[in-house]
Amino acid sequence: MITTITFLLYFAILMLIAIVAFYRTKNHADYILGGRTLNGVLTAMGVGASDMSGWLMMALPGSVYLIGLSKIWMPLGLIIGAWLNWQFVGKRLRVYTEVASNSLTIPAYFSNRFHDTSGILRTITGLVILIFFTFYSSSSFVAGAKLFSSTFDISYQHALWICSLLIVIYTSIGGFLAVNWVDLFQGTLMLFALLILPAVAYFNLDTNLFDTVKEVNEHAVTLFKDISILGVISLLAWGLGYFGQPHILVRFMAARGKADIQLGKRVCMTWMILSLTGAVATGFIGTAFFVDNPLQIHDAENVFLKLAQLLFNPWIAGILLAAVLSAIISTVAAQLLASSSAFAEDFYRTVLRKKASQQELIWAGRMAVVVVALIALWLARDPESSVLPLVSYAWAGLGAAFGPVVLCSLYWRNMTRNSALFGMIFGASTIFIWDIFAKLYPHNYWAGLYEIIPAFIMGFVGIWLGKFIGQPVTENIVNTFNDMELQLAKK
């Protein structure tokens, strides 16, 4: 009952913020980008909270619990990738999206950046976003269902419906403003939980941590045991995904200015390093804590939940479990919102209703949230579903489809529309092809390579080939790029 009350209070806070944001949302630009009003701290917490999701508090601790410290290469790759994204993408994207006809979405940015009047680039970009974000959202629904099922002792199916309904209501009502205001609150709650829980768990151990973990799995305390060079490269390669995640890139676009990007980088990287360290520590300490009653493989992703319920009184445990829900909601809300904007801006207004009013676009976006959520709900229906494989697939798909194109569009003055189109198609299609190859030949050495690596490479190959096809770069494209460089050089 106490845990239920805690959850209800938490969700009441979210809904209050969503309702306030609802009345402050005057047009579609407010709904999907918040009017470009985010300060540095809000930008930082928005990037961090929307990035990590239930993966941070469930999948990562679970994988460390099962395998050991060799999983640390993944968070290390993410830290490097996130820093590079802030350093080389943040400011340029913020300036370029405003210079390029005040682009509100990534598809709109590509279309305006390359002066594509045909609409094909915008449509394909929106389609890729909808496909991979549906998989991504389903991973958050799986994490949420496991949280509710474990906490309230209800069936996975009932938990899935309850969690999904709460998320859809909150996202549909509040839009971008609500998501960002709440991310500050949720990011702080997540950091508190990931620092306090492993610390309390460690001090409640009555044995030596490393000796006990060695008894369970002697390889769990090493960084390289039972992992190949290919495995290390694959885990580090998760960092490549940052360059192509629309729900993260849009936070750069929504910042007030360049100075806020600089402040946001410092705040976000601090938050990220501390949070990832806490998540790894939770899984590692959990191995020793449950030495006499180990968790089953399918239950390993609940190690954070189990520790919270065992170590704290119901009120504190409820707050810590609400932090897991915070991680889930932060990401899935950002993903559903990005899907919503892709549909409303890049399909509904571009193809179906070119003269749609602002209110009509807002409601079209809200309907898109419901539709994407229903498909993601269907994908998450299996109670044996795991969070990490779904996140891995969607992360690679978005990173490879958009990452090379985003990087080249920001730094290559003479890049053409066909280069962007070919890069996107080559990157996204390689994800599907490599996934099929890995399933057909699971024992092949290269099948263990994370698909984002070959797909990222093929994205650049597509960009290079595209320059030889169609019209060369136009004067308008070059002038817009030069304007971006001038704006970027101003203080």
N, C-alpha and C positions, 0 to 999 in steps of 0.2 A: 504493500500500500504506500509506504514512504517513497519507494522508487517511482511508483506511478505518479505520485504528487509532484515529485521533482521533474519528471518528464513533462507533465502537463504545464507546470510553471515555465519551463524552458520554452515549450512550444508557444505558450501565451505571449512570451516576450517577442518571439519571431513574428507572430501574427500582428502584434501591435506595431512593430516596425514596418511590416508589409503594408498595413492599412495606411499608416502615415505616408509611406512612399507612394501608395496608390493615388492619394489626393495631390501629391506633388508632381505626379507624372502628367504633364500637359500635352506631350506629343510623342511620336514614335522615337525620336532621337533621345528623349529622356528615358524611355522604356528600355532601349537597347544599349545606350552609352552614357546615360546620366548627365548629358550636357557637357561632357569633358570638364568636370569640376572636382575630380579626386585630388586630394593633397598627397604628399609623399607617403605618409603613414597608411592612409587608406589604400593607396596603390599597392604598397608593399604587402599589406595583410590580405588584400584581394588576390594578388598573385599567389601568395603562399597558401592561403586557405583553399582557394579553388583548385590549386595544383595537387595537393596531397591526398585528399579524399579518404575513404575508408581503407585505402591501401596503406596509409601511414600507420594507422592504429590497429589494423587487423592483419592484412596480408604480409607486411614487412616483419612485424614481431613473430607471426606464425612461421614464416620461412626461416628466420633465425632460430626459432625454437626447434624446428625439425632438422636443420642442416648445420647451423653454427655460424661462426664469424666469417666464413668465406662469402657469405651473402653481403658483407660490408662493401663489396665492390660496386653494388648497385647504388646505394645512397651516395657513395663517393662520386660515381659518374653523374648522378643527378645534381650534386652540389657544383661540380665543374660546369656542367651544361647550363644550369640556372645562372651562374655568374656570367658566363659568356653571353647568354641571352640578354641579360640586363646591360652588359657592357657594349655589345655591338648591335643590338636590335632596338632596345628601348627608346632612346632619344630619336633615332632616325625614323622609326616607325611613327612615333608621336607627331613629328613634324611633317613627314611625308603624307600621312593620311589627311592632315588638315590642308596641306597645299594641294593635294589631288582631289579637289572638289569636295572637301570636308567629308571624306569617306567614313561611314559609320560601321561598316563590317569589313571583314577580310575579303569576301567576294567583291564588294564595292571598291575596295582599295585596288585589287588586281585589275578590275575593269577600268577604273579611272587612271591608274598608273600607266596602263598600256593603251589608253584611249580606244578601247574595244567597243565599237558601236554595234557589233553583231549580237552581243549578249551571250555568246557561247562560253566565254571564259568565266563570266559571272555565274552562269547556270551550272557548269561542271563543278566549279568550286563549291557552290551551295550543295550540290548533290553529294560530293565527297564528305562534306561536313555532316550532312544528315545521316549518311550510312555509318560512318565510324563513330559519331557521337551516340548513335543508338546502341551500339555495342558498349561504349564507354558508360553510358547511363545505366545499362543493365548490370554492370559490375557494382555500381553504387547501390542499386536495388538489392542485389545479393547480400552486400555487406549490411545494409539496413535490416533486411529480413533476418539475418543471423543474429544481429543485435537484439531485435525485438523478441525473437524466438527464445534466445538464451536468457534474456532478462525477465520476461513475463511468463515463461514456460508455456508458450502456445505453439501451434503447428507452424511450420515454415510458410505454408501457403497463406494462412491468416496474417502472419507477420508481414509477408510480402505486400499484401493488399493494404494493410494499415500504413506501413511506411511509405509506400508509393503515393497513397492518397494525401498524406500530410505534405510530402515534398511538392506535389503538383499544385496543391492549393496555395501554398506559400509562394512558389515561383510565379504562378499565373497572376496573382494579385499584385505582388510588389515590384517585379521587374528589376532593372539594373541597380537603381538606387537602393532598394531594400537589400539586395544581395550584397552590395558593398558595405553598407552600414553594418549589416549583421556579420560580415566577414571579420571586422575588427573585433567584435565580441567573441565570435567563435574561434578565431585564431588565437586569441589570448587564453581562452578556455582550453584549447587543445595543447598549447604550450605548458600551461599549468599541470594538466593531467600527465603529460609525458615526462615531466620533471619529477613530480611528486610520487607517482606510482612506482617506478623502478627503485627510487631511493628508499621508500618504505619497505618494499619487497626485499631489498638487499639487507636492511637492518633487521628484518625478521627471519633471516636465514640463521640456522644454528649450526651450519657447516661451512667449510671453506668453499667459496663460489667456484673457483677454477677446478679444484680437486673433484668436486661433486659433478660438475659438467663433464669432466674427463671420464668419470665412471659411467655416465650415460652414453657418451659418444666421444671417444678419444680424439677424433678429428675436428670436433666442434670448436676447439680453441685455436685452431690454426687458420691462416688466411689462404693458403694455397693447397692444402691437402684435399684430395678428391675433386679438384677442379682444374681443368686444363687451361692452357693459355687462351684457347678459343672461348672458354667459359668466362674468363676474366674480361676479355675484350667485349663479349656480349653484354655483360653486366655494366661495364663502363659506358657502353654505347647507348644506354638509356638516356644519357645526357643529350644526345642528338635530338631527341624528341621535342625539346623545349622550343626549338626554332619554328615549329609548325603547329603549335597548339592554339587554336583560335580563342579558346576561353581564357588563356593566359595573355596572348598578344593583345586582346581587346582591352586589358587593363592598362597597358602602355598607352593605347589610343585615348583612353578616358582621363588620363592625368591632366592636371591644369597646365603644366609646362615642363620644360627640360629640367629645371631645378628640382622638381618633385620626383623625377625619374632618378636623379642622383641620390637624393635622400632615401627614396624607396629601395634602392639597391642595397644600401647599408642595413636598413631595418630588416628587409626580407631575408638577406643572406644570414644575418644573426639568428633570426627566428628559425630558418630552415636547418641550420647546423645543429642548434639545440634540440629541435624537434626530432630530427632523424637520429641523433645520438640517443635520445630517450626511447625511441621506438626499438632500436637495435638492443639497447640495454634491457628493455622489457622482455623481449624474446629470449635473450641469453640468460637472464636471471630466472625467467620462468622455467627453463630447463632444469635448474637446480631446485627450484621451489616445488616442482611437481615430480621429484625423483621417485617418490614412493607410490605415486598414483598418476603416471604419465597420461597426457592427453592423447586421444586417438588422432590419427593423421587427419581425418575429416574435421576434427574439432580444434586443430592447432591454431587456426586463425582467430579463435576465441580466447587466446591466452591472456590478452589484456583484460577482457571482460571477466574471466575467471579470477584473476588476481584482484581486481577491483572489488568483486563481491566477497572475496575471502578476507581481505585485509582491512576493509574500512566499514564503519557503521553505515546503515542504509542511506543516511542523508548525504554523506560524502561520496559513497559509492554511486548514488544517483547522479551527482554532479559529474563524476568521472565518466560514467556511462553516457551522460548527455554530451560530454566532450567527443565521444566516438560518433554520436549522432551529428554533432557539429561538423566533424570532418566529412561525413557522408553528404550532408545537406549542402555544405559550401561548394563542393565540386559538382554534384549533380544539378544544383540550381544554375551554376555557371554554364554547364553543358546544355541543359535544356534551354537556357536563354540564348545561347549561341545558335542552337538549332532553330529556335523561334525566329531570331533575326534573319537567319539564312533563308527560311521559308518566306517570311513576310516581305523582306527587302529584295530578295534575289529570285523569287519565284512569283509570289502573289502580285507584287507591284510591277515587276519586269515583264511577266508573261500574261497574267490573268486580268489584273485591274490596274492599268497604268495611271489612272486618275483617282486611285483610292485615297480617301481622306485619312488624316492622321489617326483619328479614332478607329477607323476601319482597319488600319494596319496594326494597331495595338491589339485589337480583338482577333485578327488573323494570326498574330504571333501567339496569343494565348491559346488558341485552338491548336496550333502546331505543338505547343508544349504538351497538351493532352495526348495528341496522336503519337508523338515520339515516345512519350512515357508508356503508353499502352503496348507499343511494339517492344520496348525495352523490358516491360513487365513480362511479356510472353517469353522473351529470351532468358529471363532470370527464373523461370518457373521451376526448374529442377533443383530440389533441395541439396543435391550433391554438387551444385555449381561452386566453383572456386573464384575468388575475387581476382587473384593475380593473373591467370591466363586471359581473362576478358580485358583487363587493364592493359596487359602487354600487347595484345593484338590491336586495340584501338589507338594506343599511344604510338605504336610503330606506324600505323596507317596514316594518322594525321601528321606525324613528324616527317615521314618520307614524302607525302604528297605535297606538303606546303613548305617544309623547312628549306630545301634548296632554292625554291622559287622566292621565298621571302628574303633570304640572304642575298641572292643575286639581284633582286629588284631594288634592294637598298644600296647596293654598291656598284652595280654595272650600269653605266649610263646608257649604253647602246643595246640593252636587252629588248627583245621584241615580244609581241604578244604570243607568237607561235612558240617561242622559247619557253615562256611561262606555261603554255598549254601542254607542250610535249613533256616538260619537266614534271608537271602534275600527274599526267597520265602514266608516264614511265614509273614514277615513284609509287603511286597507288597500286598499279597493276602488279608490280613486283612483289608487293606484300601478299597478294592473293596467290601468285605463282609459287613463291617460296614456301608459303604455308602448305600448299598441295604437295610440293616436292618433299617437305619434311615429314608429311604424313605417309606418303608412298614409300619413302626410303628412310625410315626412322633410325637405322643403324649406320647410315652414311655419316662420315666424320663432319661434313659441312652442314648436315641437318640440324646440328646443335647451335649453329650460328644464329644470333638474334636477327630476325628478318629486316629490322630497320637498317642494318649495315649495307647489305646489297641493294636495298630499295633506295637508300639515300644516295648511294653512288650512281644508280640508274637515273635518279632524278636529275643529277648534274649532267649525265650523258644526254638525257632528253633535252635539257636546256641548250646544250651545245649544238645538238642536231637541229633544233628548231630554228636556229639563226640562219640556216641555209635554205629554209623553206618559207615561201611567201615574201611579203614586202619587207624591205629593210626598215630600220628604225626611222620614225618620222621626226620632223623638226619640233612638233608639239611635245613629243615624249622627252626629247633632249632638253627643251626649255623648262618643262616641269621639274625635271631632275636638277637642273641648275638652280632653279628657284628654291628647291629643298635644301641644297647645299648652302645657299646664301642665308636662309632662315636658320639653319643649323649653326652657322658660324656666329650669329648674333648672340649676345649675352642675354 
